[in-house]
């Protein structure tokens, strides 16, 4: 049971297309076998054309559709039709892995966030200069999503080390700590890979990721205020003090309202507090994700 003859035919072939879309080339082969029970896979591979093979005239147009049909009613002659066109982006394989390429998308939303400063970065205060707490503002949220494919479980280490982490250095043209990554899930799938010798099943993982951007960085910015300050062993306020003591008011009694601090020391009454910068999220390089493209 074998193929004994393969001839490319012209009848029924041609080229079609629409404005703004890929051309579709059609090629046909008449294939003769010595036994009607010859494997259909062997017959379909007889011309040496595999899925993803480039067209001889336009290499960016790939063999994407195959149709094999009996021509004589007894299984001795077969007609193979192959259609070539530019693969849709989601179906274009990565030449280095054989799996689909990364799929980057942008998205946006709005949410409510705490407001500490105005549009110029100046602290929001009342007419007496006291910071106003509890304010919220609607913010536009910009983000990216990534679908990436892995042939093995190497994504697990990336998910555990990068999920809920911020970029430790420049990524996607933005400064450190302005992007936060979130692992959204993974699904195991299979794809059929064709070759001249037949086909094989390739298992792979499809993973989903999200990245949220924040221009003022993913840091916490609480006011530097409190009821205590750093002191030395003699009770003297000092930035190098290792002990803590209550901040005393003009009446020499512990204050009942938090006061502004600077490097752990109480500032003069009426002084506007500064905001602390707390790096709350773990930091990691995002180079493992490449750059959006």
Secondary structure in CASP SS format (residue, H / E / C, confidence):
PFRMAT SS
TARGET T0000
AUTHOR 0000-0000-0000
METHOD secondary structure of the structure
MODEL  1
X C 1.00
X C 1.00
X E 1.00
X E 1.00
X E 1.00
X E 1.00
X E 1.00
X E 1.00
X E 1.00
X E 1.00
X E 1.00
X E 1.00
X E 1.00
X E 1.00
X E 1.00
X E 1.00
X C 1.00
X C 1.00
X C 1.00
X C 1.00
X C 1.00
X C 1.00
X C 1.00
X E 1.00
X E 1.00
X E 1.00
X E 1.00
X E 1.00
X E 1.00
X E 1.00
X E 1.00
X E 1.00
X E 1.00
X C 1.00
X C 1.00
X C 1.00
X C 1.00
X C 1.00
X C 1.00
X H 1.00
X H 1.00
X H 1.00
X H 1.00
X H 1.00
X H 1.00
X C 1.00
X C 1.00
X C 1.00
X C 1.00
X C 1.00
X C 1.00
X C 1.00
X C 1.00
X E 1.00
X C 1.00
X C 1.00
X C 1.00
X C 1.00
X C 1.00
X C 1.00
X C 1.00
X E 1.00
X E 1.00
X E 1.00
X E 1.00
X E 1.00
X E 1.00
X E 1.00
X E 1.00
X E 1.00
X C 1.00
X C 1.00
X C 1.00
X C 1.00
X C 1.00
X C 1.00
X E 1.00
X E 1.00
X E 1.00
X E 1.00
X E 1.00
X E 1.00
X E 1.00
X E 1.00
X E 1.00
X C 1.00
X C 1.00
X C 1.00
X H 1.00
X H 1.00
X H 1.00
X C 1.00
X E 1.00
X C 1.00
X C 1.00
X C 1.00
X C 1.00
X C 1.00
X C 1.00
X E 1.00
X C 1.00
X C 1.00
X E 1.00
X E 1.00
X E 1.00
X E 1.00
X E 1.00
X E 1.00
X E 1.00
X E 1.00
X E 1.00
X E 1.00
X E 1.00
X E 1.00
X C 1.00
X C 1.00
X E 1.00
X C 1.00
X C 1.00
X C 1.00
X C 1.00
X C 1.00
X E 1.00
X C 1.00
X E 1.00
X C 1.00
X C 1.00
X C 1.00
X C 1.00
X C 1.00
X E 1.00
X C 1.00
X C 1.00
X C 1.00
X C 1.00
X E 1.00
X E 1.00
X E 1.00
X E 1.00
X E 1.00
X E 1.00
X E 1.00
X E 1.00
X E 1.00
X E 1.00
X E 1.00
X E 1.00
X E 1.00
X E 1.00
X E 1.00
X C 1.00
X C 1.00
X C 1.00
X C 1.00
X H 1.00
X H 1.00
X H 1.00
X H 1.00
X H 1.00
X H 1.00
X H 1.00
X H 1.00
X C 1.00
X C 1.00
X E 1.00
X E 1.00
X E 1.00
X C 1.00
X C 1.00
X C 1.00
X E 1.00
X C 1.00
X C 1.00
X E 1.00
X C 1.00
X C 1.00
X C 1.00
X C 1.00
X E 1.00
X E 1.00
X E 1.00
X E 1.00
X E 1.00
X E 1.00
X E 1.00
X E 1.00
X E 1.00
X E 1.00
X E 1.00
X E 1.00
X E 1.00
X E 1.00
X E 1.00
X E 1.00
X E 1.00
X C 1.00
X C 1.00
X E 1.00
X E 1.00
X E 1.00
X E 1.00
X E 1.00
X E 1.00
X E 1.00
X E 1.00
X E 1.00
X E 1.00
X E 1.00
X E 1.00
X E 1.00
X E 1.00
X E 1.00
X E 1.00
X C 1.00
X C 1.00
X C 1.00
X C 1.00
X C 1.00
X C 1.00
X E 1.00
X C 1.00
X C 1.00
X E 1.00
X C 1.00
X E 1.00
X E 1.00
X C 1.00
X E 1.00
X E 1.00
X E 1.00
X E 1.00
X C 1.00
X C 1.00
X C 1.00
X C 1.00
X C 1.00
X E 1.00
X C 1.00
X C 1.00
X C 1.00
X C 1.00
X C 1.00
X E 1.00
X E 1.00
X E 1.00
X E 1.00
X C 1.00
X E 1.00
X C 1.00
X C 1.00
X C 1.00
X C 1.00
X C 1.00
X E 1.00
X C 1.00
X C 1.00
X C 1.00
X C 1.00
X E 1.00
X E 1.00
X E 1.00
X E 1.00
X C 1.00
X C 1.00
X E 1.00
X E 1.00
X C 1.00
X C 1.00
X C 1.00
X C 1.00
X C 1.00
X C 1.00
X C 1.00
X C 1.00
X E 1.00
X C 1.00
X C 1.00
X E 1.00
X C 1.00
X C 1.00
X C 1.00
X E 1.00
X E 1.00
X E 1.00
X C 1.00
X C 1.00
X H 1.00
X H 1.00
X H 1.00
X C 1.00
X C 1.00
X C 1.00
X C 1.00
END
